Structures are given as structure tokens and as C-alpha cells.
Amino acid sequence: MAYETLKLAQDGAVLTLTVNRPEVLNAQSRVMLEEFDRALMDAMADDTVMVVIVAGAGAHFSAGHDIGSPQERADRERRPWPAGISGEYLRAWNLYIDTGFRWRDCPKPTIAQVQGYCIMGGLMLASACDLIIASDDAKFCDRTVRWGGAHVQYASLAWDIGVRKAKEYLFTGDWISADEACRLGLVNRVVRRDDLEQETMALAQRIAMQDPFALRMAKFSLNQMQDEMGYRSGVTGAFQTYAVTRAYRLEDGEQTLAGAGRARQRDEAFGDNR
């Protein structure tokens, strides 16, 4: 199948799904998210695929949600979501929560191959993978203070790095360096940028040598353990409070402006890295 936003390449039992929008730092349009979902579902049904690598073309893994590229604007005109808060809720649930859980539950091992920026939607995509291999120049951020709020749609960061550190990074909007991400447990390995693709493929090929049914059962068991500790209900519940926060910003223009003003003050004080 031909894709507008993805490149697919298979090396033996390893399939690499590459988001191919480097001109917009691999920002995630609705079209891209739908194509990725379809490609991953096809990989799940393909017996020749044992492991899936998720990559981003160009200098950066993903700068997050697409909020205004020509492709995204054209798609919104062609397929508009319902107006108002209910439409915002439906859009965020369908594109981020529903897909995020489905990608996490893919029965085959998935590895995110991350370089450069991995922001918001990019981190949501990477976090849905089983493993993350990062280049030494990778930088992670789960939100931007410019958007005027500390909440995110798919709130999995606490499970990846612990509650207190998740609070710190959500409250400040600061970057997490590749080395710090590895220390905190967000990523599995940090490698030289020049070696990222080779090292990720080597790990994927090693995993692909294992019995596929055993891999599937191991992943199911570990995900189930996490769910029993509250992962799925926690992420779902956090999305509901995100939706309230989003509705608050949409309904109260003064608050939105105030949030933008605070973001500018923050940028002036600490430097604008986004």
C-alpha cells in the first residue's frame, strides 16, 4: 500500500515504519496518524514481521502535533471535526488515546528510534513503543508552556520516569536530555547519532530471533501487570481532566491570553528552546 506520510522498509523479520515529513519536523497530522495506525495494524497481521521499528525521517523524530501545515489545514477543511468542545474531545480521543492504547497493545515488539526533538505527540508515539533507543542528541519534552497548560492528552510520563520527576517536567516544560532520559528509565539505550539506525536494527534483529508466541505472551503479561497497577485507567482518567483543561482554555479567551503572557515571561527568563 502506498502512503503519503510514511516510508516502509523490511529487513528480514524487522519492519521499519518511518514518518516521512521532515519538512515539518515530522509533525503528526491526522493523515499521518491514520496512516501509521493502518500500517501498524497491517504489520500485526503479517506473519513475516516479527519486530517493528518506529522512526522519523531527517533531523528530528517528531516535533509533536501538526497544528497548521498545508496538509493538516486541507484535511480539516475536507473532514472537519464537530464544532466546539465536543469536537475537540472527539478529535483528541480518537487521534491520541484510542490509537495510543492500540499501538501499545500491538502484540509484536516495537522499538522507537529517536533522534533530535521528541516533543508532545512525538513522545506519545515513542512512549507507546516497548523500547526506545535514543541518539545522544535526542531531547524529550511532554508539553510546551507556550500552550498555556501543564496537562497532556496521553499522560504516560509518570509510568516512564516516576511521579515526582513527571511533575517536575510537566510543571516546568523543561527538556529531558537523552542521558537523563536513560537514567530515569524513559529510554533503554543512548547511542551516537551516527550509530542510531545500525544499533536499533541490531537490537531488533536480535529480538526477532526469539519465538514470536513467547514474545507476544511476555509483552501481554508485562502490559497486564502495568494495567493492574492502574496504567490504563490512569491515562484515561488523566485525559478526562485534560479535556476539562482544554475546554477551559477554549471557553475563556482571557485565560488563554494570560497563559500566553506567562509563557512569554518564562521564555524571557529561561530561554525559548521550542
PEUR-V121672 format. One record per helix or strand. SS is the DSSP state (~ for helix, > for strand). FROM is the first residue (numbers start at 1). TO is the last residue. If there is no record, write none. Layout:
SS:FROM:TO  SS:FROM:TO
This chain:
>:6:11  >:14:19  ~:22:24  >:28:28  ~:30:45  >:51:56  >:62:62  >:65:65  ~:70:78  ~:84:104  >:109:114  >:117:119  ~:121:127  >:131:135  >:139:141  ~:145:147  ~:157:161  ~:163:172  >:176:177  ~:178:184  >:189:191  ~:193:208  ~:212:228  ~:231:251  ~:253:270
